[in-house]
Amino acid sequence: MWREELILNKIFAIITILIGALSVPVEWDATFFLFTLIVGGYLFFAKRNWIAL
């Protein structure tokens, strides 16, 4: 799970989830957080590299 080429996936997934979590206190609505949680979760546990820099 912690292959070196997938580290960027995990970093971007955590950043995506944190951005969604930071939007909850601002708007008092968790809809965007749920969408970012789904996308970030799939990105975190992906077995392929989805981030191409």
C-alpha positions as a LaTeX table, in Angstrom:
\begin{tabular}{lrrr}
\hline
Residue & $x$ (\AA) & $y$ (\AA) & $z$ (\AA) \\
\hline
Met1 & 0.00 & 0.00 & 0.00 \\
Trp2 & 2.88 & 2.39 & 0.61 \\
Arg3 & 4.63 & 2.05 & $-2.74$ \\
Glu4 & 6.84 & 5.00 & $-3.53$ \\
Glu5 & 5.09 & 5.93 & $-6.78$ \\
Leu6 & 1.75 & 6.18 & $-4.93$ \\
Ile7 & 2.92 & 8.69 & $-2.32$ \\
Leu8 & 1.64 & 11.65 & $-4.39$ \\
Asn9 & $-1.79$ & 9.98 & $-4.54$ \\
Lys10 & $-1.89$ & 9.85 & $-0.76$ \\
Ile11 & $-0.67$ & 13.43 & $-0.33$ \\
Phe12 & $-3.28$ & 14.80 & $-2.74$ \\
Ala13 & $-5.98$ & 12.64 & $-1.14$ \\
Ile14 & $-5.21$ & 14.01 & 2.33 \\
Ile15 & $-5.12$ & 17.58 & 1.00 \\
Thr16 & $-8.48$ & 17.05 & $-0.74$ \\
Ile17 & $-10.08$ & 15.65 & 2.42 \\
Leu18 & $-8.68$ & 18.49 & 4.54 \\
Ile19 & $-10.02$ & 21.13 & 2.16 \\
Gly20 & $-13.43$ & 19.50 & 2.38 \\
Ala21 & $-13.21$ & 19.33 & 6.18 \\
Leu22 & $-12.27$ & 23.01 & 6.38 \\
Ser23 & $-15.36$ & 23.96 & 4.40 \\
Val24 & $-17.73$ & 22.51 & 7.03 \\
Pro25 & $-17.26$ & 25.21 & 9.72 \\
Val26 & $-17.44$ & 27.95 & 7.09 \\
Glu27 & $-20.75$ & 26.95 & 5.51 \\
Trp28 & $-22.25$ & 24.67 & 8.20 \\
Asp29 & $-22.99$ & 22.15 & 5.46 \\
Ala30 & $-21.18$ & 18.86 & 4.98 \\
Thr31 & $-22.21$ & 18.14 & 1.39 \\
Phe32 & $-18.91$ & 19.26 & $-0.16$ \\
Phe33 & $-17.02$ & 17.41 & 2.59 \\
Leu34 & $-18.81$ & 14.16 & 1.72 \\
Phe35 & $-17.91$ & 14.52 & $-1.95$ \\
Thr36 & $-14.27$ & 15.26 & $-1.15$ \\
Leu37 & $-14.22$ & 12.37 & 1.33 \\
Ile38 & $-15.38$ & 9.97 & $-1.38$ \\
Val39 & $-12.89$ & 11.26 & $-3.97$ \\
Gly40 & $-10.05$ & 11.45 & $-1.44$ \\
Gly41 & $-10.79$ & 7.98 & $-0.11$ \\
Tyr42 & $-10.69$ & 6.43 & $-3.56$ \\
Leu43 & $-7.52$ & 8.33 & $-4.37$ \\
Phe44 & $-5.88$ & 7.27 & $-1.09$ \\
Phe45 & $-6.56$ & 3.56 & $-1.61$ \\
Ala46 & $-5.92$ & 3.50 & $-5.38$ \\
Lys47 & $-3.51$ & 0.89 & $-6.67$ \\
Arg48 & $-2.64$ & 2.96 & $-9.75$ \\
Asn49 & $-0.90$ & 6.30 & $-9.92$ \\
Trp50 & $-3.55$ & 8.93 & $-10.77$ \\
Ile51 & $-1.36$ & 12.01 & $-10.22$ \\
Ala52 & 0.82 & 12.90 & $-13.20$ \\
Leu53 & 3.04 & 15.93 & $-12.67$ \\
\hline
\end{tabular}
